[in-house]
Protein backbone atom coordinates (compact mmCIF):
# COMPACT_ATOMS: atom_id res chain seq x y z
CA UNK A 1 0.00 0.00 0.00
CA UNK A 2 2.83 2.37 0.89
CA UNK A 3 4.66 1.35 -2.27
CA UNK A 4 1.52 1.88 -4.36
CA UNK A 5 1.02 5.24 -2.69
CA UNK A 6 4.57 6.42 -3.22
CA UNK A 7 4.46 5.27 -6.84
CA UNK A 8 1.38 7.47 -7.34
CA UNK A 9 3.14 10.36 -5.55
CA UNK A 10 6.13 10.06 -7.87
CA UNK A 11 4.21 9.65 -11.11
CA UNK A 12 1.65 12.40 -10.48
CA UNK A 13 4.49 14.73 -9.44
CA UNK A 14 6.41 13.79 -12.59
CA UNK A 15 3.36 14.58 -14.73
CA UNK A 16 2.70 17.93 -13.02
CA UNK A 17 5.09 19.76 -15.33
CA UNK A 18 4.31 20.64 -18.96
CA UNK A 19 7.91 20.05 -20.12
CA UNK A 20 7.99 16.60 -18.55
CA UNK A 21 4.64 15.69 -20.13
CA UNK A 22 6.09 16.99 -23.40
CA UNK A 23 9.14 14.75 -23.00
CA UNK A 24 6.90 11.71 -22.47
CA UNK A 25 4.87 12.65 -25.57
CA UNK A 26 8.08 13.14 -27.54
CA UNK A 27 9.37 9.71 -26.51
CA UNK A 28 6.11 8.15 -27.74
CA UNK A 29 7.38 9.06 -31.20
CA UNK A 30 10.78 7.50 -30.65
CA UNK A 31 13.85 7.42 -28.45
CA UNK A 32 15.88 10.60 -28.08
CA UNK A 33 19.13 11.71 -26.48
CA UNK A 34 19.15 14.18 -23.60
CA UNK A 35 20.70 16.81 -25.86
CA UNK A 36 18.06 16.30 -28.55
CA UNK A 37 15.38 16.76 -25.89
CA UNK A 38 17.15 19.85 -24.51
CA UNK A 39 17.23 21.34 -28.03
CA UNK A 40 13.61 20.51 -28.72
CA UNK A 41 12.38 22.09 -25.49
CA UNK A 42 14.82 25.05 -25.62
CA UNK A 43 16.47 24.12 -22.33
CA UNK A 44 19.96 23.72 -21.01
CA UNK A 45 21.36 20.20 -20.80
CA UNK A 46 21.39 20.51 -17.00
CA UNK A 47 17.72 21.51 -16.91
CA UNK A 48 16.71 18.63 -19.17
CA UNK A 49 18.81 16.16 -17.16
CA UNK A 50 16.84 17.15 -14.06
CA UNK A 51 13.47 16.65 -15.78
CA UNK A 52 14.55 13.29 -17.18
CA UNK A 53 15.78 12.32 -13.70
CA UNK A 54 12.33 13.00 -12.24
CA UNK A 55 10.67 10.94 -14.99
CA UNK A 56 13.22 8.15 -14.50
CA UNK A 57 12.59 8.08 -10.72
CA UNK A 58 8.88 7.67 -11.42
CA UNK A 59 9.60 4.79 -13.81
CA UNK A 60 8.09 6.64 -16.75
CA UNK A 61 11.36 6.92 -18.67
CA UNK A 62 14.51 4.82 -18.81
CA UNK A 63 17.91 6.01 -19.98
CA UNK A 64 20.97 4.23 -21.25
CA UNK A 65 24.40 5.75 -21.74
CA UNK A 66 26.38 4.48 -24.70
CA UNK A 67 29.70 6.23 -25.13
CA UNK A 68 28.99 9.89 -24.47
CA UNK A 69 25.34 9.85 -25.41
CA UNK A 70 22.52 9.15 -22.94
CA UNK A 71 19.46 7.88 -24.78
CA UNK A 72 15.98 8.17 -23.26
CA UNK A 73 13.05 5.92 -24.00
CA UNK A 74 9.61 5.30 -22.55
CA UNK A 75 9.79 3.33 -19.32
CA UNK A 76 8.32 -0.10 -18.82
CA UNK A 77 5.76 1.22 -16.33
CA UNK A 78 2.36 1.78 -17.78
CA UNK A 79 -0.01 4.22 -16.09
CA UNK A 80 -2.63 1.66 -15.09
CA UNK A 81 -2.59 2.59 -11.40
CA UNK A 82 -2.93 6.30 -12.13
CA UNK A 83 -5.73 5.64 -14.63
CA UNK A 84 -7.51 3.40 -12.10
CA UNK A 85 -7.32 6.06 -9.40
CA UNK A 86 -8.65 8.78 -11.69
CA UNK A 87 -11.35 6.53 -13.20
CA UNK A 88 -12.49 5.54 -9.71
CA UNK A 89 -12.91 9.18 -8.80
CA UNK A 90 -14.79 9.94 -12.03
CA UNK A 91 -17.10 6.96 -11.45
CA UNK A 92 -17.96 8.17 -7.94
CA UNK A 93 -18.63 11.66 -9.30
CA UNK A 94 -21.03 10.27 -11.90
CA UNK A 95 -22.73 8.03 -9.33
CA UNK A 96 -23.27 11.00 -7.04
CA UNK A 97 -24.77 13.04 -9.85
CA UNK A 98 -26.98 10.13 -10.91
CA UNK A 99 -28.17 9.70 -7.32
CA UNK A 100 -28.91 13.42 -7.10
CA UNK A 101 -30.85 13.19 -10.36
CA UNK A 102 -32.94 10.29 -9.01
CA UNK A 103 -33.81 12.27 -5.90
CA UNK A 104 -34.85 15.25 -8.01
CA UNK A 105 -36.95 12.97 -10.27
CA UNK A 106 -38.60 11.34 -7.23
CA UNK A 107 -39.38 14.77 -5.76
CA UNK A 108 -40.85 15.89 -9.09
CA UNK A 109 -43.04 12.78 -9.29
CA UNK A 110 -44.16 13.24 -5.67
CA UNK A 111 -45.01 16.88 -6.35
CA UNK A 112 -47.05 15.93 -9.42
CA UNK A 113 -48.96 13.18 -7.60
CA UNK A 114 -49.51 15.39 -4.50
CA UNK A 115 -50.82 18.08 -6.83
CA UNK A 116 -53.17 15.53 -8.42
CA UNK A 117 -54.35 14.24 -5.00
CA UNK A 118 -55.04 17.73 -3.74
CA UNK A 119 -56.42 19.12 -6.99
CA UNK B 1 -3.59 25.40 -24.60
CA UNK B 2 -1.68 27.21 -21.86
CA UNK B 3 -4.80 27.08 -19.66
CA UNK B 4 -5.24 23.36 -20.34
CA UNK B 5 -1.58 22.81 -19.61
CA UNK B 6 -1.60 24.75 -16.35
CA UNK B 7 -4.78 22.98 -15.25
CA UNK B 8 -2.98 19.66 -15.75
CA UNK B 9 0.06 21.03 -13.86
CA UNK B 10 -2.13 22.00 -10.93
CA UNK B 11 -4.21 18.85 -10.75
CA UNK B 12 -1.36 16.39 -11.16
CA UNK B 13 0.61 18.32 -8.51
CA UNK B 14 -2.44 18.25 -6.21
CA UNK B 15 -2.74 14.49 -6.69
CA UNK B 16 0.97 13.85 -6.04
CA UNK B 17 0.46 13.68 -2.27
CA UNK B 18 -1.12 10.73 -0.45
CA UNK B 19 -2.88 12.95 2.12
CA UNK B 20 -4.45 15.08 -0.60
CA UNK B 21 -5.62 11.97 -2.49
CA UNK B 22 -6.99 10.75 0.84
CA UNK B 23 -8.91 14.00 1.34
CA UNK B 24 -10.46 13.66 -2.13
CA UNK B 25 -11.45 10.05 -1.34
CA UNK B 26 -12.87 11.16 2.01
CA UNK B 27 -14.97 13.86 0.34
CA UNK B 28 -16.40 11.22 -2.04
CA UNK B 29 -18.17 9.90 1.04
CA UNK B 30 -19.52 13.27 2.08
CA UNK B 31 -18.65 16.86 2.89
CA UNK B 32 -16.36 17.53 5.85
CA UNK B 33 -15.01 20.50 7.75
CA UNK B 34 -11.31 21.33 7.75
CA UNK B 35 -11.05 20.30 11.41
CA UNK B 36 -12.76 16.95 10.76
CA UNK B 37 -10.27 16.33 7.95
CA UNK B 38 -7.37 17.41 10.18
CA UNK B 39 -8.51 14.94 12.86
CA UNK B 40 -9.00 12.14 10.39
CA UNK B 41 -5.53 12.54 8.87
CA UNK B 42 -3.80 13.28 12.21
CA UNK B 43 -2.64 16.69 11.09
CA UNK B 44 -2.64 20.21 12.46
CA UNK B 45 -5.36 22.57 11.23
CA UNK B 46 -2.68 24.66 9.52
CA UNK B 47 -1.30 21.63 7.70
CA UNK B 48 -4.74 20.55 6.52
CA UNK B 49 -5.62 24.10 5.43
CA UNK B 50 -2.55 24.07 3.17
CA UNK B 51 -3.50 20.75 1.59
CA UNK B 52 -7.09 21.87 1.06
CA UNK B 53 -5.77 25.11 -0.46
CA UNK B 54 -3.75 23.15 -3.04
CA UNK B 55 -6.80 21.02 -3.91
CA UNK B 56 -8.96 24.15 -4.13
CA UNK B 57 -6.47 25.87 -6.46
CA UNK B 58 -6.65 22.83 -8.72
CA UNK B 59 -10.45 22.97 -8.72
CA UNK B 60 -10.75 19.53 -7.17
CA UNK B 61 -12.29 20.78 -3.92
CA UNK B 62 -14.46 23.76 -3.03
CA UNK B 63 -14.87 25.24 0.43
CA UNK B 64 -17.51 27.40 2.04
CA UNK B 65 -17.25 29.17 5.36
CA UNK B 66 -20.42 29.36 7.39
CA UNK B 67 -19.94 31.00 10.74
CA UNK B 68 -16.66 29.65 12.06
CA UNK B 69 -16.71 26.37 10.16
CA UNK B 70 -15.19 25.93 6.71
CA UNK B 71 -16.83 23.00 4.94
CA UNK B 72 -15.07 21.17 2.09
CA UNK B 73 -16.74 19.32 -0.72
CA UNK B 74 -15.73 17.79 -4.02
CA UNK B 75 -15.12 20.44 -6.67
CA UNK B 76 -17.14 20.79 -9.83
CA UNK B 77 -14.15 19.88 -11.98
CA UNK B 78 -14.13 16.30 -13.12
CA UNK B 79 -10.83 14.70 -14.10
CA UNK B 80 -11.67 14.16 -17.77
CA UNK B 81 -8.61 16.00 -19.08
CA UNK B 82 -6.25 14.08 -16.81
CA UNK B 83 -7.92 10.79 -17.73
CA UNK B 84 -7.68 11.65 -21.44
CA UNK B 85 -3.97 12.45 -21.16
CA UNK B 86 -3.20 9.23 -19.31
CA UNK B 87 -5.42 7.10 -21.55
CA UNK B 88 -3.74 8.57 -24.61
CA UNK B 89 -0.37 7.55 -23.27
CA UNK B 90 -1.58 4.04 -22.42
CA UNK B 91 -3.04 3.63 -25.90
CA UNK B 92 0.26 4.58 -27.52
CA UNK B 93 2.11 2.14 -25.26
CA UNK B 94 -0.23 -0.68 -26.28
CA UNK B 95 0.04 0.24 -29.96
CA UNK B 96 3.81 0.19 -29.76
CA UNK B 97 3.77 -3.23 -28.10
CA UNK B 98 1.28 -4.54 -30.68
CA UNK B 99 3.49 -3.23 -33.48
CA UNK B 100 6.52 -4.91 -31.91
CA UNK B 101 4.56 -8.15 -31.65
CA UNK B 102 3.61 -7.97 -35.34
CA UNK B 103 7.26 -7.51 -36.30
CA UNK B 104 8.27 -10.49 -34.17
CA UNK B 105 5.47 -12.59 -35.70
CA UNK B 106 6.51 -11.56 -39.22
CA UNK B 107 10.13 -12.44 -38.47
CA UNK B 108 9.06 -15.82 -37.10
CA UNK B 109 6.99 -16.53 -40.19
CA UNK B 110 9.87 -15.46 -42.44
CA UNK B 111 12.25 -17.70 -40.52
CA UNK B 112 9.93 -20.68 -40.84
CA UNK B 113 9.38 -20.17 -44.56
CA UNK B 114 13.12 -19.55 -45.17
CA UNK B 115 13.85 -22.75 -43.29
CA UNK B 116 11.32 -24.56 -45.46
CA UNK B 117 12.80 -23.09 -48.67
CA UNK B 118 16.34 -24.08 -47.71
CA UNK B 119 15.41 -27.43 -46.16
Interface residues (C-beta under 8 A of the other chain):
Chain A: X5 X6 X8 X9 X10 X12 X13 X15 X16 X17 X18 X21 X24 X25 X28 X74 X78 X79 X80 X82 X83 X85 X86 X87 X89 X90 X92 X93 X96
Chain B: X5 X6 X8 X9 X10 X12 X13 X15 X16 X17 X18 X21 X24 X25 X28 X74 X78 X79 X80 X82 X83 X85 X86 X87 X89 X90 X92 X93 X96
